[in-house]
Amino acid sequence: MEFYLEPRLYTRTRYWRVLVLLIMLAMTDAFGLLGLLASPPLATALQIWINNLLIPAYQARKRRRRLERGACQAGAGAHADRG
């Protein structure tokens, strides 16, 4: 059951382990047991927020490169027709 259900319900790549560990250490030091209990949801929320900031920038950069490549190819095609 552990090898069948766990990989389907819980993927280990969903969160950044280092971020969770750092937040757990900081929250435990600051707030004790309550900080330890509150740190995993806080780390997950922080990771989602960071991903939402980074992914749109990455997609915009990718879209810009694709448009530039299309413009370069269209420009090269126009020059080839003239010659």
NUNUDO-900088 format. One record per residue: z, x negated, y negated of N, C-alpha, C, O in turn. Coordinates in pm, whole numbers. Layout:
PT     n_z     n_x     n_y    ca_z    ca_x    ca_y     c_z     c_x     c_y     o_z     o_x     o_y
PT       Z       X       Y       Z       X       Y       Z       X       Y       Z       X       Y
...
//
This chain:
PT     n_z     n_x     n_y    ca_z    ca_x    ca_y     c_z     c_x     c_y     o_z     o_x     o_y
PT       0     -82     118       0       0       0       0     -87    -126     -68     -55    -224
PT      75    -195    -124      81    -284    -239     -56    -344    -269     -93    -359    -386
PT    -131    -378    -167    -259    -443    -187    -372    -344    -212    -479    -382    -260
PT    -350    -219    -180    -452    -117    -202    -431     -41    -333    -524     -29    -413
PT    -311       9    -355    -285      92    -473    -261      12    -601    -311      47    -708
PT    -185     -93    -590    -149    -168    -711    -270    -220    -788    -273    -203    -910
PT    -370    -282    -723    -485    -327    -801    -562    -214    -868    -624    -236    -972
PT    -558     -96    -812    -630      16    -872    -553      81    -987    -613     130   -1083
PT    -422      81    -978    -341     145   -1081    -298      49   -1191    -277      89   -1305
PT    -285     -77   -1156    -228    -173   -1251    -312    -300   -1249    -302    -380   -1156
PT    -394    -318   -1351    -472    -442   -1359    -395    -543   -1442    -341    -510   -1547
PT    -390    -662   -1395    -311    -766   -1461    -377    -820   -1587    -314    -895   -1662
PT    -500    -785   -1611    -569    -834   -1730    -555    -740   -1849    -618    -762   -1952
PT    -475    -638   -1836    -462    -542   -1946    -381    -596   -2063    -399    -551   -2176
PT    -295    -689   -2038    -212    -738   -2148    -209    -890   -2146    -237    -954   -2044
PT    -175    -946   -2260    -164   -1090   -2274     -22   -1129   -2239      72   -1093   -2310
PT      -5   -1200   -2131     129   -1235   -2082     207   -1319   -2182     327   -1300   -2199
PT     139   -1410   -2249     207   -1498   -2344     260   -1417   -2463     371   -1441   -2511
PT     181   -1321   -2509     225   -1236   -2619     348   -1155   -2580     443   -1144   -2657
PT     345   -1098   -2459     460   -1021   -2411     583   -1110   -2401     692   -1070   -2442
PT     567   -1229   -2348     679   -1321   -2334     737   -1361   -2469     859   -1361   -2487
PT     652   -1394   -2564     700   -1433   -2697     773   -1318   -2767     878   -1338   -2828
PT     717   -1199   -2756     782   -1084   -2820     913   -1051   -2749    1011   -1014   -2813
PT     915   -1065   -2615    1040   -1040   -2542    1149   -1137   -2585    1263   -1098   -2605
PT    1113   -1263   -2598    1213   -1363   -2640    1265   -1334   -2781    1385   -1338   -2806
PT    1173   -1304   -2871    1214   -1279   -3010    1297   -1151   -3021    1400   -1149   -3089
PT    1252   -1045   -2955    1325    -918   -2964    1460    -925   -2895    1557    -865   -2941
PT    1468    -998   -2782    1596   -1012   -2713    1693   -1091   -2798    1811   -1059   -2803
PT    1642   -1195   -2864    1728   -1275   -2950    1777   -1193   -3070    1892   -1207   -3112
PT    1691   -1110   -3123    1727   -1034   -3241    1809    -908   -3209    1905    -878   -3281
PT    1773    -836   -3103    1836    -706   -3079    1904    -692   -2944    1955    -585   -2912
PT    1905    -797   -2865    1975    -792   -2736    1901    -709   -2633    1778    -715   -2624
PT    1976    -631   -2556    1919    -553   -2447    1819    -449   -2497    1717    -425   -2433
PT    1848    -387   -2610    1752    -289   -2666    1621    -356   -2703    1514    -299   -2684
PT    1628    -476   -2756    1507    -551   -2788    1428    -587   -2663    1305    -583   -2663
PT    1499    -622   -2557    1433    -653   -2430    1360    -531   -2376    1249    -543   -2325
PT    1420    -415   -2387    1359    -292   -2337    1243    -245   -2425    1146    -187   -2376
PT    1252    -270   -2554    1149    -222   -2647    1033    -319   -2661     929    -281   -2715
PT    1047    -441   -2613     943    -541   -2638     811    -518   -2562     706    -540   -2621
PT     809    -476   -2436     677    -454   -2371     591    -348   -2440     472    -372   -2459
PT     646    -231   -2477     561    -137   -2550     516    -190   -2687     405    -163   -2731
PT     603    -264   -2752     567    -322   -2881     456    -426   -2864     362    -430   -2944
PT     465    -509   -2760     361    -608   -2734     228    -541   -2701     123    -588   -2745
PT     232    -433   -2627     110    -360   -2593      47    -299   -2718     -74    -305   -2737
PT     129    -239   -2802      78    -181   -2926      19    -289   -3016     -85    -268   -3078
PT      84    -403   -3024      34    -514   -3104     -99    -566   -3049    -190    -598   -3126
PT    -111    -574   -2918    -236    -619   -2858    -349    -521   -2885    -461    -563   -2915
PT    -322    -392   -2875    -424    -291   -2905    -468    -302   -3049    -587    -293   -3079
PT    -374    -321   -3139    -406    -336   -3281    -492    -460   -3305    -591    -454   -3379
PT    -456    -572   -3243    -534    -695   -3257    -674    -677   -3201    -772    -719   -3263
PT    -685    -614   -3085    -817    -590   -3026    -903    -502   -3115   -1023    -526   -3127
PT    -844    -402   -3177    -920    -315   -3267    -965    -388   -3392   -1066    -351   -3452
PT    -892    -490   -3432    -936    -570   -3546   -1047    -667   -3507   -1141    -687   -3583
PT   -1036    -726   -3390   -1130    -831   -3350   -1261    -777   -3293   -1367    -832   -3322
PT   -1256    -672   -3215   -1377    -624   -3147   -1481    -572   -3246   -1598    -604   -3228
PT   -1447    -493   -3348   -1551    -451   -3442   -1616    -570   -3514   -1737    -566   -3541
PT   -1541    -673   -3545   -1599    -791   -3609   -1696    -860   -3514   -1804    -904   -3556
PT   -1659    -869   -3388   -1746    -931   -3288   -1874    -849   -3272   -1983    -906   -3265
PT   -1862    -717   -3264   -1978    -632   -3247   -2070    -638   -3369   -2192    -636   -3355
PT   -2012    -645   -3488   -2093    -655   -3610   -2169    -788   -3612   -2286    -792   -3651
PT   -2104    -896   -3571   -2168   -1027   -3566   -2283   -1026   -3465   -2390   -1081   -3490
PT   -2259    -963   -3351   -2360    -954   -3247   -2480    -871   -3295   -2595    -907   -3271
PT   -2452    -760   -3364   -2557    -674   -3416   -2639    -748   -3522   -2761    -736   -3525
PT   -2572    -826   -3609   -2640    -901   -3713   -2734   -1005   -3651   -2847   -1023   -3697
PT   -2686   -1075   -3547   -2771   -1173   -3479   -2893   -1107   -3417   -3004   -1162   -3423
PT   -2873    -991   -3357   -2984    -920   -3294   -3087    -879   -3400   -3208    -890   -3376
PT   -3042    -832   -3516   -3133    -794   -3624   -3207    -915   -3679   -3326    -907   -3708
PT   -3136   -1028   -3693   -3201   -1149   -3743   -3307   -1197   -3645   -3415   -1239   -3686
PT   -3275   -1192   -3516   -3372   -1233   -3416   -3495   -1142   -3419   -3607   -1190   -3406
PT   -3473   -1013   -3438   -3584    -919   -3446   -3669    -944   -3569   -3792    -934   -3563
PT   -3605    -976   -3681   -3679   -1005   -3803   -3759   -1134   -3788   -3872   -1141   -3836
PT   -3703   -1234   -3724   -3773   -1360   -3702   -3893   -1340   -3611   -4000   -1395   -3635
PT   -3875   -1261   -3506   -3985   -1236   -3414   -4094   -1153   -3481   -4213   -1177   -3457
PT   -4056   -1058   -3563   -4155    -978   -3634   -4230   -1064   -3735   -4351   -1049   -3752
PT   -4159   -1153   -3801   -4224   -1243   -3897   -4317   -1340   -3828   -4425   -1368   -3880
PT   -4281   -1390   -3713   -4368   -1482   -3637   -4490   -1409   -3588   -4599   -1467   -3585
PT   -4477   -1283   -3550   -4591   -1204   -3505   -4690   -1177   -3617   -4811   -1176   -3594
PT   -4639   -1154   -3738   -4725   -1128   -3851   -4805   -1252   -3887   -4922   -1240   -3922
PT   -4744   -1371   -3878   -4815   -1495   -3907   -4920   -1525   -3801   -5025   -1580   -3832
PT   -4893   -1489   -3678   -4987   -1514   -3570   -5112   -1424   -3586   -5221   -1464   -3548
PT   -5095   -1305   -3640   -5208   -1213   -3658   -5302   -1263   -3766   -5423   -1240   -3759
PT   -5249   -1332   -3866   -5332   -1380   -3977   -5419   -1499   -3936   -5530   -1515   -3985
PT   -5367   -1580   -3844   -5435   -1706   -3812   -5538   -1690   -3713   -5604   -1788   -3676
//
